[in-house]
Amino acid sequence: MLLLSPTEPPSHPIIQGYTEATSIAAGTVQKISCISSGGNPLATLTWYKNDKKVSTTLFCTIAVFSHVLQIIAAVYLPLPFI
């Protein structure tokens, strides 16, 4: 006997903590969350910066996954030419 569980897509991810095209002041700590709920199998959430995977904190409650990314905005000034 073979039991199959139905496949159901998770909800579309929701980004919280940042509005597109908004500037973040240098030195500011910003927490950004990506949340998806439901699905079988559950969603896999991954953050990338410049095509490189970044570390996040994963929170999971019943069928709700949330990845939290904490960033610190920085200003990079060119070194003076000597």
KETOR-51335 format. One line per field, with one value per residue (C-alpha): residue number from 1; residue in three letters; x, y, z. Coordinates in steps of 0.02 Angstrom, whole numbers. Layout:
KETOR-51335
i <- (NUM, ...)
aa <- (ALA, ...)
X <- (X, ...)
Y <- (Y, ...)
Z <- (Z, ...)
***
This chain:
KETOR-51335
i <- (1, 2, 3, 4, 5, 6, 7, 8, 9, 10, 11, 12, 13, 14, 15, 16, 17, 18, 19, 20, 21, 22, 23, 24, 25, 26, 27, 28, 29, 30, 31, 32, 33, 34, 35, 36, 37, 38, 39, 40, 41, 42, 43, 44, 45, 46, 47, 48, 49, 50, 51, 52, 53, 54, 55, 56, 57, 58, 59, 60, 61, 62, 63, 64, 65, 66, 67, 68, 69, 70, 71, 72, 73, 74, 75, 76, 77, 78, 79, 80, 81, 82)
aa <- (MET, LEU, LEU, LEU, SER, PRO, THR, GLU, PRO, PRO, SER, HIS, PRO, ILE, ILE, GLN, GLY, TYR, THR, GLU, ALA, THR, SER, ILE, ALA, ALA, GLY, THR, VAL, GLN, LYS, ILE, SER, CYS, ILE, SER, SER, GLY, GLY, ASN, PRO, LEU, ALA, THR, LEU, THR, TRP, TYR, LYS, ASN, ASP, LYS, LYS, VAL, SER, THR, THR, LEU, PHE, CYS, THR, ILE, ALA, VAL, PHE, SER, HIS, VAL, LEU, GLN, ILE, ILE, ALA, ALA, VAL, TYR, LEU, PRO, LEU, PRO, PHE, ILE)
X <- (0, 69, 11, 40, 13, -58, 60, 6, 109, 155, 92, 189, 330, 295, 439, 421, 533, 583, 495, 569, 665, 680, 851, 923, 1038, 1218, 1239, 1056, 1014, 873, 779, 697, 585, 528, 373, 286, 149, 68, 121, 166, 313, 347, 439, 628, 675, 849, 921, 1053, 1159, 1252, 1216, 1293, 1193, 1190, 1163, 990, 892, 755, 596, 465, 293, 161, 175, 242, 424, 509, 687, 750, 895, 978, 1085, 1185, 1190, 1367, 1447, 1603, 1712, 1853, 2028, 2118, 2246, 2420)
Y <- (0, 169, 328, 492, 659, 797, 933, 1110, 1266, 1382, 1561, 1692, 1763, 1928, 2048, 2153, 2289, 2375, 2473, 2464, 2619, 2681, 2739, 2674, 2795, 2741, 2655, 2606, 2428, 2362, 2198, 2128, 1974, 1857, 1759, 1614, 1503, 1339, 1221, 1039, 1036, 1198, 1340, 1360, 1542, 1607, 1784, 1838, 1995, 2020, 1839, 1773, 1685, 1780, 1718, 1736, 1680, 1553, 1554, 1420, 1406, 1284, 1290, 1469, 1500, 1667, 1713, 1872, 1967, 2100, 2225, 2377, 2510, 2571, 2710, 2667, 2816, 2804, 2814, 2975, 2959, 2995)
Z <- (0, -52, 35, -53, 29, -79, -138, -100, -137, 7, 11, -85, 22, 111, 146, 304, 374, 212, 77, -97, -153, 27, 88, 250, 343, 375, 542, 551, 602, 494, 523, 368, 373, 235, 286, 200, 269, 225, 89, 76, 72, 168, 81, 84, 112, 71, 69, -58, -76, -239, -287, -124, 12, 177, 355, 428, 579, 549, 651, 630, 706, 647, 456, 456, 412, 436, 394, 477, 402, 508, 415, 466, 332, 300, 199, 102, 66, -62, 10, -34, -173, -103)
***
